[in-house]
Amino acid sequence: MSFWNHRVIHRYYEENDTHSYQIHEVYYEKNGSIEDWTESAMEPFGERPSELREDIRHFIKAIQNRY
């Protein structure tokens, strides 16, 4: 693994024709191709308010890069 970031993952559930959008950590190879991503969606987290704020900024960036 070379680097990672937060990305919006879209899932379509054919059985009930619904969609969901969640933020996951995505891991990349050195060449930029996707290596893996977290199975479960991420939640904003921080041990201090400033860390939580920074994590939320990463989530917002993931949404802005998607749409």
Secondary structure as UniProt FT lines:
FT   STRAND          3..13
FT   TURN            14..17
FT   STRAND          18..28
FT   TURN            30..31
FT   STRAND          34..37
FT   HELIX           49..66
//
